[in-house]
Amino acid sequence: IHRVNIAKPFAVGRFAISFDEWDACLADGGCGGVKGDDHGFGRGRMPAHGLSFEDAKAYLAWLSKKTGRTYRLPSESEREYSTRAGTTTPFWFGKTVGPQNANYMASIPYANGPRGEDSKAPKPVDSYAPNPFGLYQVHGNIYEWTMDCFNKRYNEDTPTDGSPWLEGDCTQRMVRGGTWDWQAQWLRSGARNSMRAASGAGMYGFRVVRDLNAAM
């Protein structure tokens, strides 16, 4: 545990980017023509996944040009801050998790929590209740890319102003949130994982962030 003081105000997407939004980019000639991989689960309001870190950056470049505002990925610190939404427990909704809270492998409980049936698929991005910041599915469903390069340690050596850690192994990037087919321990607010930046084979997607003018 270490303290981070977020230096600049920022806005976070309420939902992970959906296939509807990804497909709008494709239809407009953006996103490098990469379709992503819905793994047979369908598109529409399902979270866009099967996307690499570079794919996410291509969408952000398209969205920024389209809107005239600069969008980016969150840093690890921003992602955790947004997930916690002022809480200090392992999950924003408490000390443990049940299948009514998130989409994950519920047959393996966390911290004496309830046991349920394993999820069979991802769910639409507006499923489950939002956290106190109004953000949906910050735990489970799909992993979300952050800007940070891979560093095994995560302590006071990391940036303490909320900015991304762009040192270390940048062929890998940090992901947060856990997935529908992983155990609850990987869904925790503080849980970290990494993936090769060029890999888009798995349940990897993202949500967007935009810096705000402090005077707004």
C-alpha positions as CSV (number, residue, x, y, z in Angstrom):
1,I,0.0,0.0,0.0
2,H,1.3,3.4,-0.9
3,R,-0.2,6.9,-1.0
4,V,-0.9,8.6,-4.4
5,N,-2.1,12.2,-4.7
6,I,-3.9,12.6,-8.1
7,A,-2.4,15.8,-9.5
8,K,-4.9,16.6,-12.2
9,P,-8.7,16.1,-12.5
10,F,-9.8,13.6,-15.1
11,A,-12.9,12.0,-16.4
12,V,-13.4,8.2,-16.8
13,G,-15.7,6.3,-19.1
14,R,-18.7,4.9,-17.2
15,F,-18.4,1.7,-19.3
16,A,-15.7,-0.2,-21.0
17,I,-15.7,0.5,-24.7
18,S,-18.3,-1.7,-26.3
19,F,-18.3,-3.4,-29.7
20,D,-20.9,-0.9,-30.8
21,E,-18.3,1.9,-30.2
22,W,-15.5,-0.1,-31.6
23,D,-17.5,-0.9,-34.8
24,A,-18.3,2.8,-35.2
25,C,-14.5,3.4,-35.4
26,L,-14.2,0.6,-38.0
27,A,-17.1,2.0,-40.1
28,D,-15.3,5.4,-40.1
29,G,-12.1,3.9,-41.4
30,G,-10.3,4.0,-38.1
31,C,-8.8,1.4,-35.7
32,G,-6.6,-0.1,-38.4
33,G,-9.3,-2.3,-39.6
34,V,-8.9,-4.6,-36.6
35,K,-12.2,-6.2,-35.7
36,G,-11.3,-7.5,-32.3
37,D,-12.4,-11.0,-31.3
38,D,-15.8,-11.5,-29.8
39,H,-15.0,-15.2,-29.2
40,G,-18.5,-16.0,-30.4
41,F,-20.2,-14.1,-27.6
42,G,-21.6,-11.4,-29.9
43,R,-20.9,-7.7,-30.3
44,G,-23.3,-4.8,-29.7
45,R,-23.2,-3.7,-26.1
46,M,-20.8,-6.5,-25.2
47,P,-17.3,-5.2,-24.1
48,A,-15.0,-4.9,-27.0
49,H,-12.2,-7.4,-26.5
50,G,-9.6,-9.4,-28.2
51,L,-7.8,-6.1,-28.5
52,S,-4.1,-5.3,-28.0
53,F,-2.7,-2.3,-26.2
54,E,-1.8,-0.9,-29.7
55,D,-5.4,-1.5,-30.9
56,A,-6.6,0.5,-27.9
57,K,-4.3,3.4,-28.8
58,A,-5.6,3.3,-32.4
59,Y,-9.2,3.8,-31.1
60,L,-8.1,6.6,-28.8
61,A,-6.4,8.4,-31.7
62,W,-9.6,8.1,-33.8
63,L,-11.8,9.2,-31.0
64,S,-9.6,12.2,-30.2
65,K,-9.5,13.3,-33.8
66,K,-13.3,12.8,-34.1
67,T,-14.2,14.8,-31.0
68,G,-11.4,17.4,-30.9
69,R,-10.6,16.3,-27.4
70,T,-7.7,14.2,-26.2
71,Y,-8.6,10.8,-24.9
72,R,-6.2,8.3,-23.4
73,L,-5.9,5.2,-21.3
74,P,-5.8,5.5,-17.5
75,S,-2.7,5.0,-15.5
76,E,-2.6,2.1,-13.0
77,S,-3.1,4.5,-10.1
78,E,-6.0,6.2,-11.9
79,R,-7.6,2.9,-12.6
80,E,-7.4,1.8,-9.0
81,Y,-8.6,5.2,-7.7
82,S,-11.6,5.0,-10.0
83,T,-12.3,1.4,-9.0
84,R,-12.1,2.1,-5.3
85,A,-14.3,5.2,-5.5
86,G,-13.3,6.2,-2.0
87,T,-13.4,2.7,-0.5
88,T,-10.6,0.8,1.2
89,T,-12.0,-2.7,1.1
90,P,-10.8,-5.3,-1.5
91,F,-13.9,-4.5,-3.6
92,W,-15.8,-1.3,-3.8
93,F,-18.9,-3.1,-2.5
94,G,-17.1,-4.7,0.5
95,K,-14.7,-7.3,1.9
96,T,-15.8,-10.1,-0.4
97,V,-17.7,-10.7,-3.7
98,G,-20.6,-12.8,-4.8
99,P,-22.1,-13.6,-8.2
100,Q,-24.6,-10.7,-7.7
101,N,-21.8,-8.2,-7.7
102,A,-19.6,-9.1,-10.7
103,N,-19.0,-11.5,-13.6
104,Y,-16.3,-14.0,-12.6
105,M,-15.5,-17.6,-11.7
106,A,-17.8,-17.7,-8.7
107,S,-17.3,-21.3,-7.8
108,I,-14.1,-20.3,-5.9
109,P,-15.1,-18.0,-3.1
110,Y,-13.0,-15.1,-1.7
111,A,-12.5,-14.5,2.0
112,N,-15.3,-16.7,3.2
113,G,-17.7,-15.1,0.7
114,P,-20.5,-16.8,-1.1
115,R,-20.0,-19.5,-3.7
116,G,-21.9,-19.5,-7.0
117,E,-21.9,-20.9,-10.5
118,D,-19.0,-20.0,-12.8
119,S,-19.8,-17.4,-15.4
120,K,-20.1,-18.8,-18.9
121,A,-19.5,-15.6,-20.9
122,P,-18.8,-11.8,-20.7
123,K,-21.9,-9.6,-20.1
124,P,-23.0,-6.3,-21.6
125,V,-21.0,-3.3,-20.3
126,D,-23.9,-1.9,-18.3
127,S,-24.5,-5.0,-16.3
128,Y,-24.4,-5.0,-12.4
129,A,-24.6,-1.9,-10.2
130,P,-22.2,1.0,-10.7
131,N,-19.7,2.0,-8.1
132,P,-20.1,5.2,-6.1
133,F,-18.4,7.1,-9.0
134,G,-21.0,5.8,-11.4
135,L,-18.6,3.4,-13.2
136,Y,-19.8,-0.1,-14.3
137,Q,-18.0,-3.4,-14.0
138,V,-14.7,-2.2,-12.6
139,H,-14.4,-5.7,-11.2
140,G,-14.6,-8.7,-13.6
141,N,-16.0,-9.2,-17.1
142,I,-12.8,-8.2,-19.0
143,Y,-9.3,-7.0,-18.2
144,E,-8.7,-3.4,-19.1
145,W,-5.4,-2.0,-20.4
146,T,-3.6,0.8,-18.6
147,M,-0.7,3.0,-19.8
148,D,1.8,1.6,-17.3
149,C,4.8,-0.5,-18.4
150,F,5.3,-3.8,-16.5
151,N,7.1,-3.5,-13.2
152,K,6.9,-6.4,-10.7
153,R,7.0,-4.1,-7.7
154,Y,4.3,-1.5,-7.0
155,N,5.3,0.7,-4.1
156,E,6.7,4.1,-3.3
157,D,9.0,3.8,-6.3
158,T,6.0,4.3,-8.6
159,P,4.8,7.8,-9.6
160,T,2.9,9.2,-6.7
161,D,1.0,11.9,-8.7
162,G,-1.2,9.5,-10.5
163,S,0.8,9.5,-13.7
164,P,1.7,6.3,-15.5
165,W,4.9,4.4,-14.8
166,L,6.6,4.5,-18.2
167,E,9.8,2.8,-17.1
168,G,10.5,-1.0,-16.9
169,D,9.5,-3.6,-19.5
170,C,7.3,-1.6,-21.9
171,T,6.8,-4.6,-24.2
172,Q,4.3,-5.5,-21.5
173,R,1.6,-3.3,-20.1
174,M,-0.4,-3.5,-16.9
175,V,-4.0,-4.7,-16.9
176,R,-6.6,-4.3,-14.2
177,G,-10.1,-5.7,-13.3
178,G,-10.0,-9.4,-13.8
179,T,-12.2,-11.4,-16.2
180,W,-15.4,-13.4,-16.3
181,D,-13.4,-16.7,-16.4
182,W,-10.9,-15.9,-13.6
183,Q,-11.1,-16.2,-9.8
184,A,-12.3,-13.5,-7.5
185,Q,-8.8,-12.7,-6.1
186,W,-7.9,-11.2,-9.5
187,L,-10.9,-8.9,-9.4
188,R,-9.8,-7.0,-6.3
189,S,-9.3,-3.2,-6.5
190,G,-5.6,-3.6,-5.9
191,A,-4.9,-6.7,-8.0
192,R,-2.4,-6.3,-10.8
193,N,-1.5,-8.3,-13.9
194,S,0.4,-7.7,-17.1
195,M,0.2,-8.8,-20.8
196,R,2.3,-8.3,-23.8
197,A,1.3,-5.0,-25.5
198,A,1.1,-6.7,-28.9
199,S,-1.2,-9.4,-27.7
200,G,-4.9,-9.2,-28.4
201,A,-5.8,-12.8,-28.1
202,G,-7.6,-12.8,-24.7
203,M,-10.3,-10.9,-22.8
204,Y,-8.5,-7.6,-23.1
205,G,-10.4,-4.3,-23.6
206,F,-10.3,-0.8,-22.2
207,R,-12.2,2.3,-21.0
208,V,-11.2,5.8,-21.9
209,V,-10.0,8.7,-19.8
210,R,-9.8,12.4,-20.6
211,D,-8.0,15.1,-18.7
212,L,-10.2,18.0,-17.4
213,N,-9.4,21.6,-17.2
214,A,-9.1,22.4,-13.4
215,A,-11.1,25.6,-13.9
216,M,-14.1,23.7,-15.2
